[in-house]
Each structure stands twice: as structure tokens, then as C-alpha cells.
Amino acid sequence: MSIVMLGCAVAGCSSPASESGSPSRTTQTATPSTTTDSATDVLLAQQITLLAAGDGAAPDCTADLGRIPGLSGSPAVWVGNIRGLDRVTTPDEVALCLSGFSPDEPVKVIVTAGGRQYASTAQPTASELTYAHFEPSESLFTGQVLAVHPKGDGVLQSEKWWFVPPGAAREDLAAAGTLTIQATQGSLTAQHSHSVELPGKPDRLVVDNGSHRILIYGFAPGARIPVGLYKTDSTTQSESRASLVQQIGTVVMPRSRTVVFTVPDAVVKETGNQGSYCVTVPMPEQYNCPQP
């Protein structure tokens, strides 16, 4: 197969492009922010070992009532995560949690990130949680209706999602250090504030299956991170080896330590539906390498 070259050598690319939308060039940055770290470059490995890992965990809003301070009253609203902690980070697996609200009426939800507010609606449903469906990664920030399901003890919980707010909201959260969520249903109102934790371990994650968008996170602000296309060239029962085909882009890490990279259309078309290719960044261990 012939891979379409995108005009950048393994040393890197330098043409700017926006995080939102499909890039026409291969360097992508998030919303600009001031950092104190000097820019650093990270290099791609010529060959990597691919490992696989599963994760069956899910947020548990009912359990949160006994382990997160400030939720003992009724009603209550919060963003639950699989760690059961009173803080959020991109990209936690999270769920919307409500306690003490009627299961028969919609609930207006507002989240505040820095000086901006984002409104959405929680719609109670009688159906049970599946724990298999993922809501969109920008849930609570795009005005959508989010189904919440009965969990017992007056608790309503949504299906989980990877917490990846839009770029501007991620930067606002990083600057403010706090996410505030408010829920209103008639005369009932509840509010809770979570601290915001910045990711500290370099990693990458597919943002919404089929979107060809990859969240790259955990690197130091100002670092220039190359994005590489790899092809599997050997496989055993325990691991696979993959070799670098080419560098397909570079991201510059902002203050939030998170940036979304959109795989260029040319790469998607040339490698689509072929499991032997994956896209990744330099990391000590390569688990669950995303396909283009």
C-alpha cells in the first residue's frame, strides 16, 4: 500500500491549524494560553510494542453519596467518575449524577467553566443503565438532552462518557481550577463544585468512535508532540510490534495539558478499516493503540 505523504518529515511540521474541524495541515494547537514552560520537542520511536488492556469500571452515583463530601443533602447534583473522587480531569470516565429529584420531570443542568456557562437537560427515563453505551465526549457542554436512569435510593444516573469538553472550556477549567454544576427542577435546586485535576501522565485516547479524533494529553505545557502512523509488522499471543510509517502531525500542548488531534483525511482514506495501522505519540508503554 502507498501512504499519501503529507509534506512533513519525521523531524516535524510547522503549519498551524485549529483544533476544531478537519485540518488542512498537520500541526494542531488548542486555544492559545500563556505557559511558563519553555517549548520542548519529543521524538517518535521507529518501532514500538503494542499492548492491550481492558477496563470494565463505571461511575457509581449511589456509592458516591457515602464517599464524596457535600452530597448528603437532598437534592444533589455532581459529576461522578470511576475513581469515586470529588474532582474531574480530562479524560475521566464520568456520568451525570442526580439525587432527590423527581423521576417524572426534566432537570435543567448548567455547568460553569471559568466565566462561561453551558446549559443542557437531564431527561429521566424508566429504562435501566446499560453501562455499555457511551454518551458524546462533550456532554454537558453542547446543549443536548442527556438521559438519566434510576439507580435506587432516589438517585438518577446517566450512561458514562469520556470527559473531553470543547477546547475553550478545557482551557477555562485549567485556569479556574474548578467545575461548578447546578441542577434545577421546578423549585428544587442543587449545586456542587469539583476541583479540576490536570492530567499528569502522557497518553492518548480516541474521542468518540468513528470521529478520527484523538485526545493527546498529560505532556508538559509548551511541549511539541509528534503524532505517528504505525503499521504492525509482527504479532505474538502477548504483544505486537509496529514500525513507524511516517509522522502525520504535531500538537503543541496548552495549559490544560490536553489537545485533540484530527487524523488527516488522506491518512483515513489510505488506511481505513485496516487493523494493521494505528496512530500514536511517544509514550513508555503503548496500550490500545488507536486506529486512524
Phi, psi and chi 1 to 4 in degrees:
 res  aa     phi    psi   chi1   chi2   chi3   chi4
   1 MET       -  142.9  156.9  176.1  -83.7      -
   2 SER  -102.9  117.3  173.9      -      -      -
   3 ILE   -85.6  133.1  -58.6  -63.3      -      -
   4 VAL   -68.2  121.2  176.1      -      -      -
   5 MET   -77.7  143.5  -62.1  -57.7  -69.3      -
   6 LEU  -110.1   17.4  -60.1  171.2      -      -
   7 GLY    80.5   20.4      -      -      -      -
   8 CYS  -135.8  135.0   54.1      -      -      -
   9 ALA   -82.8  174.9      -      -      -      -
  10 VAL   -61.7  -22.1  173.8      -      -      -
  11 ALA   -67.4  -24.6      -      -      -      -
  12 GLY   135.6  172.0      -      -      -      -
  13 CYS  -125.3  165.7  -52.5      -      -      -
  14 SER  -141.1    9.9   58.9      -      -      -
  15 SER   -89.6  128.5  -58.7      -      -      -
  16 PRO   -75.9  149.7   27.5  -33.9      -      -
  17 ALA  -151.6  156.3      -      -      -      -
  18 SER   -78.0  152.4  169.2      -      -      -
  19 GLU   -66.5  -34.5 -179.2  179.1   77.3      -
  20 SER   -84.5  142.9   60.3      -      -      -
  21 GLY    83.5  176.0      -      -      -      -
  22 SER   -82.3  127.3  -61.7      -      -      -
  23 PRO   -77.8  143.6   28.8  -33.6      -      -
  24 SER   -93.5  -15.9   57.9      -      -      -
  25 ARG  -125.3 -177.3  -61.8 -170.1  176.2   99.4
  26 THR  -113.2   -0.5   54.2      -      -      -
  27 THR   -99.5  126.6  -64.2      -      -      -
  28 GLN  -124.7  137.1  -61.2  178.5   41.5      -
  29 THR  -128.2  158.4   60.6      -      -      -
  30 ALA   -88.3 -174.7      -      -      -      -
  31 THR   -52.9  128.1  -56.4      -      -      -
  32 PRO   -57.0  141.8  -23.3   33.5      -      -
  33 SER  -150.0  155.2   61.1      -      -      -
  34 THR   -84.3  129.7  -58.3      -      -      -
  35 THR  -125.6  157.8   67.8      -      -      -
  36 THR   -95.2  -11.0   57.1      -      -      -
  37 ASP   -80.4  139.5  -56.7   65.9      -      -
  38 SER   -76.7  150.3   58.9      -      -      -
  39 ALA   -65.1  137.3      -      -      -      -
  40 THR  -131.9  152.5   55.5      -      -      -
  41 ASP  -108.4  142.0  -72.3  -31.8      -      -
  42 VAL  -117.4  143.7 -178.4      -      -      -
  43 LEU  -105.9  148.6  -59.8  178.4      -      -
  44 LEU   -80.6  142.5  -73.0  166.0      -      -
  45 ALA   -79.1  145.7      -      -      -      -
  46 GLN   -72.7  -28.4  -68.8  -63.2  -44.6      -
  47 GLN  -142.2  142.6 -168.8  174.1   58.7      -
  48 ILE  -133.7  159.0   58.7  174.9      -      -
  49 THR  -101.7  126.7  -60.5      -      -      -
  50 LEU   -97.8  126.8  -54.7  179.0      -      -
  51 LEU  -117.4  160.6  -54.8  171.0      -      -
  52 ALA  -122.5  144.6      -      -      -      -
  53 ALA  -147.7  143.1      -      -      -      -
  54 GLY  -107.7  163.2      -      -      -      -
  55 ASP  -149.2  107.7 -176.6    3.2      -      -
  56 GLY  -101.3    8.8      -      -      -      -
  57 ALA   -74.7  158.7      -      -      -      -
  58 ALA  -152.3  152.6      -      -      -      -
  59 PRO   -60.5  150.6  -22.3   34.4      -      -
  60 ASP  -133.1   95.8 -172.8  -21.1      -      -
  61 CYS   -64.6  -35.9  -63.7      -      -      -
  62 THR   -63.5  -44.0  -57.1      -      -      -
  63 ALA   -65.3  -32.0      -      -      -      -
  64 ASP   -59.7  -31.5  -75.0  -12.8      -      -
  65 LEU   -57.6  -29.0  -72.6  173.2      -      -
  66 GLY   -98.8   -1.7      -      -      -      -
  67 ARG  -128.3   -9.9   60.8 -167.9  179.3 -170.1
  68 ILE  -109.1  120.8  -65.4 -178.8      -      -
  69 PRO   -60.2  145.6  -20.9   32.4      -      -
  70 GLY    89.5    2.6      -      -      -      -
  71 LEU  -107.4    8.5  -60.6 -178.3      -      -
  72 SER   -73.9  -24.2   57.0      -      -      -
  73 GLY   -78.0  173.0      -      -      -      -
  74 SER  -136.1  131.2 -177.7      -      -      -
  75 PRO   -79.4  172.7   32.4  -37.0      -      -
  76 ALA  -148.5  152.3      -      -      -      -
  77 VAL  -140.6  142.3   59.7      -      -      -
  78 TRP  -164.6  169.6   67.9  101.1      -      -
  79 VAL  -104.1  109.3  178.2      -      -      -
  80 GLY   -83.3  152.5      -      -      -      -
  81 ASN  -137.2  167.9   58.8   64.1      -      -
  82 ILE   -70.0  -14.7   61.9  172.7      -      -
  83 ARG   -88.8  -10.9  -59.9  176.1  -63.9  163.3
  84 GLY    67.7   29.7      -      -      -      -
  85 LEU  -107.7  156.9  -59.9  176.6      -      -
  86 ASP   -89.1   46.1 -166.9   16.2      -      -
  87 ARG  -153.1  158.7   56.4  179.3 -178.6  -98.7
  88 VAL  -122.3  150.4  -64.6      -      -      -
  89 THR  -147.8  150.3 -172.9      -      -      -
  90 THR   -88.5  122.8  -62.3      -      -      -
  91 PRO  -117.1   75.0   37.0  -27.6      -      -
  92 ASP   -57.1  152.3  -94.6  -11.5      -      -
  93 GLU   -85.1  118.2  -77.2 -173.8   64.4      -
  94 VAL  -128.5  170.2  -57.6      -      -      -
  95 ALA  -148.9  151.7      -      -      -      -
  96 LEU   -79.8  131.1  173.7   62.6      -      -
  97 CYS  -121.0  133.9  -57.2      -      -      -
  98 LEU  -132.2  141.5  -63.6  163.8      -      -
  99 SER  -137.0  135.2  175.7      -      -      -
 100 GLY    84.8    7.5      -      -      -      -
 101 PHE   -99.1  153.2  -71.2   90.6      -      -
 102 SER   -67.1  137.4  168.7      -      -      -
 103 PRO   -81.6    8.2   30.4  -35.3      -      -
 104 ASP  -110.8   -7.4  -59.3  -42.0      -      -
 105 GLU  -131.9  148.7  -61.0  -68.7  -23.9      -
 106 PRO   -66.5  157.2   22.1  -31.6      -      -
 107 VAL  -121.8  128.6 -179.6      -      -      -
 108 LYS   -82.3  130.4 -179.0  179.6  179.5 -179.5
 109 VAL  -121.3  131.8  178.6      -      -      -
 110 ILE  -127.3  127.8  -64.3  176.8      -      -
 111 VAL  -110.0  143.7  -66.7      -      -      -
 112 THR  -117.3  125.2  -58.3      -      -      -
 113 ALA  -125.4  109.4      -      -      -      -
 114 GLY    62.9 -127.6      -      -      -      -
 115 GLY   -95.8    8.6      -      -      -      -
 116 ARG  -110.0  145.9  -50.3 -175.2 -151.8 -158.4
 117 GLN  -117.9  146.4  -68.8 -171.3  -31.5      -
 118 TYR  -130.8  125.2  -56.7   83.1      -      -
 119 ALA  -106.6  142.6      -      -      -      -
 120 SER  -149.7  179.8   56.0      -      -      -
 121 THR  -127.9  131.5  -59.9      -      -      -
 122 ALA   -96.5  121.8      -      -      -      -
 123 GLN  -110.3  108.8  180.0   61.4   58.7      -
 124 PRO   -62.9  142.8  -24.1   35.6      -      -
 125 THR  -137.0  153.4  175.0      -      -      -
 126 ALA   -82.3  -11.3      -      -      -      -
 127 SER   -71.3  154.5   62.5      -      -      -
 128 GLU   -83.5  156.2  -64.9 -175.9   -1.2      -
 129 LEU   -63.2  139.2  -80.0  167.0      -      -
 130 THR   -95.5  -26.2   67.6      -      -      -
 131 TYR    61.4    7.3  -62.2  101.8      -      -
 132 ALA  -109.9  -26.3      -      -      -      -
 133 HIS   -87.6  137.4  169.0   73.8      -      -
 134 PHE  -107.3  129.7  -87.2   78.7      -      -
 135 GLU   -75.5  163.3  -62.9  -69.3   -5.7      -
 136 PRO   -58.5  148.6  -25.1   34.6      -      -
 137 SER   -65.8  -23.0   60.8      -      -      -
 138 GLU   -97.0   18.5  -65.9 -175.5  -10.3      -
 139 SER   -53.5  144.3  -68.3      -      -      -
 140 LEU    80.0   -6.0  -63.1 -178.6      -      -
 141 PHE  -121.2    3.1  -69.5   85.3      -      -
 142 THR  -126.1   10.0   57.2      -      -      -
 143 GLY    78.2   14.8      -      -      -      -
 144 GLN   -81.6  168.3   87.1  -80.4   25.5      -
 145 VAL   -92.2  126.6  175.8      -      -      -
 146 LEU  -113.4  119.1 -163.7   62.8      -      -
 147 ALA   -70.0  136.5      -      -      -      -
 148 VAL  -122.8  140.8  -72.5      -      -      -
 149 HIS  -117.1  150.7  -51.1  -99.5      -      -
 150 PRO   -68.6  135.3   25.0  -33.1      -      -
 151 LYS  -117.6   -0.6  -83.1  -84.6  -68.8  177.6
 152 GLY    91.1  158.6      -      -      -      -
 153 ASP    58.7   30.1  -63.3  -34.3      -      -
 154 GLY    76.1   13.9      -      -      -      -
 155 VAL   -98.2  137.2  172.6      -      -      -
 156 LEU  -117.0  137.3  -62.3  168.3      -      -
 157 GLN  -138.4  138.6  177.0  173.9  -29.9      -
 158 SER   -84.0  169.1   72.1      -      -      -
 159 GLU   -65.3  162.3  -62.7  -74.1    2.6      -
 160 LYS   -83.4  164.7   61.8 -176.0  177.7 -179.9
 161 TRP  -154.5  161.7   72.2   89.4      -      -
 162 TRP   -79.6  122.4  -69.8  105.9      -      -
 163 PHE   -75.9   95.6 -175.6   76.0      -      -
 164 VAL  -133.4   81.2 -173.4      -      -      -
 165 PRO   -61.0  165.3  -20.6   32.7      -      -
 166 PRO   -55.6  157.9  -22.3   32.4      -      -
 167 GLY   -53.8  -46.4      -      -      -      -
 168 ALA   -62.9  -39.2      -      -      -      -
 169 ALA   -68.1  -37.8      -      -      -      -
 170 ARG   -61.7  -40.9  -64.4 -162.3  -51.8  -88.4
 171 GLU   -68.6  -38.7  -62.5  -50.8  -50.0      -
 172 ASP   -62.8  -41.7  -73.3  -17.0      -      -
 173 LEU   -65.2  -39.6  -71.3  171.0      -      -
 174 ALA   -63.8  -38.8      -      -      -      -
 175 ALA   -72.4  -41.6      -      -      -      -
 176 ALA   -78.4  -34.5      -      -      -      -
 177 GLY    77.8    6.7      -      -      -      -
 178 THR  -144.8  138.8  -57.7      -      -      -
 179 LEU  -114.3  122.6  169.3   73.5      -      -
 180 THR  -109.3  133.2  -61.0      -      -      -
 181 ILE  -125.4  135.2 -176.7  166.9      -      -
 182 GLN  -128.4  141.3 -178.2 -176.8   64.5      -
 183 ALA  -128.5  136.9      -      -      -      -
 184 THR  -134.9  132.5  -57.8      -      -      -
 185 GLN  -141.4  101.5 -176.1 -171.1   60.9      -
 186 GLY    61.7 -123.0      -      -      -      -
 187 SER   -88.1   -4.1   60.3      -      -      -
 188 LEU   -86.1  132.2  -67.5  176.1      -      -
 189 THR  -141.1  138.4  -61.1      -      -      -
 190 ALA  -139.6  152.6      -      -      -      -
 191 GLN  -148.4  145.6  179.6  172.9  -60.0      -
 192 HIS  -148.3  145.6 -170.4   78.5      -      -
 193 SER  -116.5  130.2  -67.8      -      -      -
 194 HIS  -107.9  141.6  -63.4  -81.8      -      -
 195 SER   -72.9  152.2   61.8      -      -      -
 196 VAL  -105.4  126.4  174.3      -      -      -
 197 GLU  -108.8  126.2 -180.0 -179.7   60.5      -
 198 LEU   -79.9  140.9  -60.0 -175.7      -      -
 199 PRO   -65.2  136.7   23.8  -32.6      -      -
 200 GLY  -114.9   -7.2      -      -      -      -
 201 LYS  -114.9  122.1 -179.5 -178.6  178.1 -178.8
 202 PRO   -57.6  134.4  -26.6   36.6      -      -
 203 ASP  -165.5  178.4 -150.6  -22.4      -      -
 204 ARG  -149.0  157.0   73.2  -77.8 -178.2  -87.0
 205 LEU  -153.1  139.0  171.7   80.2      -      -
 206 VAL   -69.4  128.6  173.3      -      -      -
 207 VAL   -96.6  107.8  178.7      -      -      -
 208 ASP    60.6  109.0  -58.9  -39.7      -      -
 209 ASN   -53.8  135.0  -73.3  -25.1      -      -
 210 GLY    88.0   -2.8      -      -      -      -
 211 SER   -87.5  -15.8   70.3      -      -      -
 212 HIS    61.5   27.9  -50.8  -62.2      -      -
 213 ARG  -114.0  135.0  -61.3  165.3   64.3 -130.5
 214 ILE  -125.3  124.3  -62.4  173.2      -      -
 215 LEU   -81.6  125.5  176.7   75.4      -      -
 216 ILE  -111.7  128.4  -60.4  168.6      -      -
 217 TYR  -152.0  164.3   60.5   96.9      -      -
 218 GLY    90.4   -5.1      -      -      -      -
 219 PHE   -83.9  161.1  -66.3   88.0      -      -
 220 ALA   -66.9  143.1      -      -      -      -
 221 PRO   -55.4  137.3  -26.2   35.4      -      -
 222 GLY    92.3  -15.6      -      -      -      -
 223 ALA   -69.1  140.8      -      -      -      -
 224 ARG   -98.6  114.3  -66.9  172.3   53.3   85.7
 225 ILE  -108.3  118.1  -49.5  -58.3      -      -
 226 PRO   -76.3  146.4   29.6  -34.2      -      -
 227 VAL  -113.0  125.3 -175.9      -      -      -
 228 GLY  -116.3  147.1      -      -      -      -
 229 LEU   -97.4  124.2  175.4   68.9      -      -
 230 TYR  -118.2  154.7  -73.3   79.8      -      -
 231 LYS  -128.3  129.7 -172.6  177.1 -170.9  -60.5
 232 THR   -66.1  130.6  -56.0      -      -      -
 233 ASP  -124.1   -4.5   49.5   25.2      -      -
 234 SER  -160.1  146.5   65.7      -      -      -
 235 THR  -141.6  136.4  -58.0      -      -      -
 236 THR  -124.1 -177.4   66.9      -      -      -
 237 GLN   -65.2  -30.3  -74.6 -173.4  -26.0      -
 238 SER  -100.2  -22.5   59.7      -      -      -
 239 GLU  -161.2  168.2   63.5 -177.7   37.2      -
 240 SER  -126.8  154.6  -61.1      -      -      -
 241 ARG  -113.2  140.6  -59.7  -76.3  -69.5 -179.9
 242 ALA  -135.0  146.0      -      -      -      -
 243 SER  -112.2  148.0  -64.3      -      -      -
 244 LEU   -68.1  126.1  178.5   65.4      -      -
 245 VAL   -87.9  -51.7  176.3      -      -      -
 246 GLN  -169.1  159.6   68.6  176.0   95.4      -
 247 GLN   -80.0  131.0 -179.4  173.8  -25.7      -
 248 ILE  -111.1    1.9   59.9  173.4      -      -
 249 GLY   171.1  178.3      -      -      -      -
 250 THR  -142.4  140.4  -58.6      -      -      -
 251 VAL  -118.9  147.7  -62.7      -      -      -
 252 VAL  -108.1  122.9 -179.9      -      -      -
 253 MET   -76.6  123.2 -158.6   57.0   42.0      -
 254 PRO   -86.3 -172.1   32.9  -34.5      -      -
 255 ARG   -59.3  -35.5  174.6  169.0   43.2 -164.4
 256 SER   -71.5   -9.3   69.2      -      -      -
 257 ARG    61.4   26.8  -61.9  175.2 -179.6 -103.6
 258 THR  -139.8  137.1   63.6      -      -      -
 259 VAL  -151.0  142.7   63.7      -      -      -
 260 VAL   -99.6  125.3  174.0      -      -      -
 261 PHE  -105.0  128.1  175.2   81.2      -      -
 262 THR   -97.5  122.2  -57.4      -      -      -
 263 VAL   -63.1  127.5  178.9      -      -      -
 264 PRO   -56.7  143.9  -26.0   35.5      -      -
 265 ASP   -55.4  -38.1  -69.8  -18.8      -      -
 266 ALA   -60.7  -38.7      -      -      -      -
 267 VAL   -70.7  -41.4  173.7      -      -      -
 268 VAL   -60.2  -45.3  173.7      -      -      -
 269 LYS   -65.9  -38.4  -69.5  176.1 -178.5  177.6
 270 GLU   -77.0  -27.4  -71.1  -74.7  -23.8      -
 271 THR  -118.3   -1.0   64.2      -      -      -
 272 GLY   -54.5  137.9      -      -      -      -
 273 ASN    61.8   21.6  -59.6  -42.6      -      -
 274 GLN  -113.8  109.9  -62.9 -170.3   50.6      -
 275 GLY   -68.0   -7.4      -      -      -      -
 276 SER   -81.9   -6.3   57.5      -      -      -
 277 TYR  -110.5  148.1  -72.0   93.8      -      -
 278 CYS  -150.2  162.7   72.4      -      -      -
 279 VAL  -119.8  130.2  174.2      -      -      -
 280 THR  -155.5  179.0 -169.3      -      -      -
 281 VAL  -126.8  168.7  -64.0      -      -      -
 282 PRO   -64.3  122.8  -22.9   34.9      -      -
 283 MET  -149.1  153.2  -62.7 -169.0  -49.3      -
 284 PRO   -62.1  -38.9  -22.0   32.5      -      -
 285 GLU  -129.8  138.3  -66.1 -178.4  -49.6      -
 286 GLN  -112.0   89.7  -61.8  -80.4  -10.6      -
 287 TYR   -95.6  140.5  -76.6   94.5      -      -
 288 ASN    48.1   60.5  -58.6  -32.6      -      -
 289 CYS   -64.0  123.9 -171.9      -      -      -
 290 PRO   -67.9  139.8  -15.8   29.6      -      -
 291 GLN   -80.1  153.9  -66.2 -174.2   12.3      -
 292 PRO   -59.2      -  -23.5   33.8      -      -
